[in-house]
């Protein structure tokens, strides 16, 4: 086996890369990662240096690892800034660090793309050994693998420290339609959801779901303005730009769903989701003005209805959001895996993670007690 490191997705064949992807994961697609690079959202100037690893045998791509060299921790959704501060206080540099993740996408998926039939443990060991050697040679502090699938997290856990977190996902339990779904709620919680949906209608707002292939240029422009406004309202700059979304519209529209909110023949809000084999991934949202319950309708209820219509089994609506619990999104564990080159800091972080895991698991248990189901 030969391990090769590349500086851009243009250096690997798209078809060969995509053959390694499971579950039609939209974020792992060559097209998605390439759009991040070619739009400039991911670049050395942005603090994301592509350093993807490939494993070949006689020119056949056996495995791949999306990998970035970073000089900050923004856009990751797993927070290690305290670790970086502790490094600096000790007179050491935490950055640069390796990041094995999908930029700006807190969605669980493969972080090691491995051809079926191969020994995953051997591939993982080879990649990690390669990274550790590069780290020693180039004074790189650490490796962080964010949001791996649970089975890959288990394998990585044999070599790396594992960190647990909580997200809230919706699961399709063979509901016939949205009303059937609400029948699983307690009476009070069912009335609350119906009231929220009715509020949207009473404000004269209608919702339209548009498949990616049918999204017009105007609708893309409107969506991007909404998306950008979400960040501007918080005094921040958006991670992604219009070129990124335009490129996705050309290269992978079949995995895109746009929900538009309309009032008085004008768009007032929008939410963009991506479609996997069995999962809908809610990702980006924005609006001009605040309307009662519009966020819940556009980002959650429309997504649930789409899943029910299309037979999708799960709705991953993004990171955080305890307000999702009362709407039927269940707490699930997500994981990250970490290797720290400095043995003393590795020991300290291991102790920190042990304490944090206890709190996380109790939090997850407490959240389950607040679910709206009978």
N, C-alpha and C positions, 0 to 999 in steps of 0.2 A: 504494500500500500504506500502511496505517495501523498503527503499532505502539502497542499498548495495554499498560499494566502493571496487573496486578490483585493484590489483597492476599489473595485466598482462591480456592480451587477452586470455591466456590459462585458465583463471578462468570463462569464459563464453562460452556457447555452440555456435559454429560457425553458425549452422543452425538457431538458435533462433535469434542471432544478425542480420544475413543477411536478415531475413524476415522483419525486420523493415526498410530496405533501399528502397528508391524510385529511380526511373530513372536509375537503374542499375549503380549507382554511384560507380566507381571502387575504389575510395580512401576511401570509408567508409567500404568496405568489410573487414570482419574479417581477411581474408587472407592478405590483404595489411597492416593492422595495426599490425598483428602478425609478418609479415616479418620485419617491422621496428624494432620491439622489439628483435626478435631472431637474427637479423644481428648485433645488437648493435648500429645501427644508432640512435635509441631512447633508452636511458638508463640513470640511475642516473649519471653515469660517463660523459655522454654527456650533462648533464643539463636538461634532459627530464625525469621526474619521472611519469610513468603512474599511474593515480588515477581515472580510469573511473568509472562513476556512473551508476548504474542499478536500475530500479524500478520493483519490482515484486508484483504480487498478487497471493497468493496460488501457488507459484513456477512457475507462468507464467510470462515471461519477457514482460512487458508492454512498457518500454521505456529505452533508453540508451543515455549516453552523453560521447563522447570521451573527456577525460580531463587529463591534465598534470600539474604537479607542476614544475615551471621553475625558474632557477636562472640567466637567461640571456634572451635576446630578439632576438637571432639569429634564422634564418630559418623560419621567420613568415610572412614577406612581408607586414606587417602593422607596421609602425615604431613608437615606443613609447619611444625611448631612451632619448628624451628631457624630457619626464615626469619623467623618472628614475633619470636624472641629477638634476631636480628640487627637487625631494625627498631628494637626498643625500645632496644638498646644504642647505636643511632645517634640516639636522641632522636625517633624517628618512631613513628606508630601503624600497626600492621599491620591492626588491626581498626577498623572493620568491613570485611568483604570480601564479594565476591559468590561464591556457590557454585551452580554448575549441576550438580546431582546428584540422586539419589534418597536421601533421608535414611536413614542406618543400613543401606544396602543396597549392598555392594561387588560388584554384578553388572553386567556390561557390557550396554549397550543404547543406544538412541537417546537423545541428549541434546538434539537439535534435532529436533522432530517436524515434518516437512515434507510437505505434500501431494504425492503422486506426480505427476510431470510438470513440476514446477517446477524452476527453476535453483537448485540447492542453494547454489552459491557466492554468488549474489546475496543469498539469504535470510540466509546466515551473515554476510556482510559487513554487511548492514543491522542485524542484531541486535548484532553486536560494536561497530559504530559507535555505536549507541544506548547500550550499556553504558558505553563509554568516555566519552561525553559526560556521562552521569549520574555517573560516577566523578569526573570533574574538578569538577563542580558541588558534589558532596557529600563530597569528600575520602575516597573509598573506594579502598583501596590496590590492589585486584587482583581478578581473575576466575579461578576455578578450575573447570574442567570435568572431572568425575571419571567414569572408566569408560565413555567413549564407545565405540561400535562402531568397529572398526578403520578402516572406510571414512570415518566421520565424523572420526576422529582425523586421518586424512590430510588432509582438507579444513581442519580446524582448525589443523593444523600449518603451513599457509600463512600464518597470522596470529598463532599463539600458540606458546609453548615447549611441547614435548612431553616428558613424563616416562614412562618405561617401568618396569613392575613385573612380578611373576610370580605366577600362581595355578596351581592344580592341578585339571584337569578330566578327567573320564572320557569316552571316546568309544566309541560303539557301532559296531563294525566287522563288522556283520552276524552277530553271535553268535546262536546258536539259543537258548541258555539260559545259566545261570550256569556250569554244568559246562563247556560249550563255551568260555566266556570263560576259565576257568581253564586250559584246554588250551593257551592262548597263553603261559602262564607257564613259567618254568623249573621243574624238579621240586621244588627246595627251596622256592621261593617259593609254589608251588601247595600244598605241604604246610602251610606256615605259615598260609595263609588258611583251609584246611580245619580246621586245629587251632583257630583262633580261633572259627570258627562252631560247632565241636563244643563248645568250652568254654562257650559261651552256653547250649546245650542241656543240658549236664551240670549246670549250675547251676539247672535247672528253669525256665528263662525261655523264654517263647514270644513271638513277635512278631505283631502285628496291624496291617495297613495299612487305614486307614479313609479313604474319599473324603470330601471336605469337606462334601458334602451330607448325609452320614450321621453326622457327628460330633455326639455328644450334648452337652448342656449340662454334664453332669458331666465328660465327657472334655475339654472346653475348660477347665474349671476346673483339672483335674489338670495339663493341659499348661502352663497359665500358671504354676502353682506350680513346676513343673520349670524353666521358662524363667527365672523370677525367681531361683530358687536358684542358677543358673549364675553370675549376677552377685554375689549375696550371698556366695558362697564366695570371691570375689575382693575382698570388701569394697566393692563398688560398687552403685549403684542401676541397675536395668534402664532402658534407653532407652524401651521401650514399655510400655504398661499394658494391663490386661484389657479396657478399653473399646475399644481399638484392635482387638484380636483378635475381640471380640464383633461389632464392626461389619463386619469382613471376612467373618465367618461368615454374615452376613446379605446382604452385597452382592456377594461374588464367591466363593462356596464351591466352584464348579465348577473353580477353579484351585488348590485346596488339597488337600494330602495329609498326613495325620497318621499317623505310625508310633508305636505304643504297645508298650512292653515290659511283660510281665505275669509275675509270680511269685506263686504261692500265692494266686491270684485277686485280687491287688492290682497296681496299676500301679507300676512301679519306674523307668520312664524314658520319654521321648517325644522325637520329632523332628518338626518341621513343615517341609514343603517346599511350593514353589509350582510350578505346571505351565505351561510355555509351549507354543508350537506344536511345537517339536522338542527342548526343553530342560527338564530338571528342575532346579530351584534349591533346594538344601538350605540352610535359613536358621537355624532355632532348635532348640536341644537342651537337655535337662536331665535330671537323675536325682537320687534321694535318696541312695542309697549307691553306692559304687564296686563294680562287678562286672567280672570279667575279660572284656575284649573287647566289653563291651556297647556302648560308644561306636562301635566299628568296625561292629558289626552293625546298630545302629539308624540310624546316620547315613550309612553308606556301602554296605554290602552289600544292605540292603533297598532303597535307592535304585537301585542297579544292577539288581536284579531287577525293580523296577517299570519302569525304562526298557526292559529287554528284553521284558517282557510287553506294553508299550504301544507299542513301536516308536519310542521317543524316541532321538534321536541323540547327546545330550550330557547330562552330569550335572555341573552347576556346584555344588560342595559348599561354596562360600564361600571366604573369604580365608585365606591362609597354610596351614600344615599340611604340613610335609615328611613326616610319617608317612603321608600319602596316597600317596606315590610307590611304596612297596613293594606297595601294593594296586591299582596300575594307573592311578593318576591322573597324567596327563602334564602337565609344565610348559608353560604357555602365557603369552604376553605380554598384559598389560593396559596401558592407557594413561590418562594424564590430560593435560590441556592447560591452560596457565597464561599469564596476561597480568599483568604487573607495571607499574603506572603510573610508578614511579620508574625512570628510565632507567639510573641507576648500579646499582641493585639488580638490575634486569633483566639487565644484563650479567654481574653476579656469579653470579646463579642459572643463567644459561645455561651458564657455565663449570662450575658444580657439576653440572648435569645431564649434561654431556658426560662427565665422569669417572664419574658414577653409572651412566650407561647402559652403559659398558664393563664395569663390575663386574656389573651386572644380567644382561647377555647371557652373561657367563662363568658366572655362577651357574646360569642356565637350562641352559646346555650341560652343566654338571656334574650337574645333576639328571637330565637325560636318560640319563646313563650309569648311573644307579641304578635305572632302571625294571626291573620283574620279568620282562619278556617275553623269550622265547627269542631 
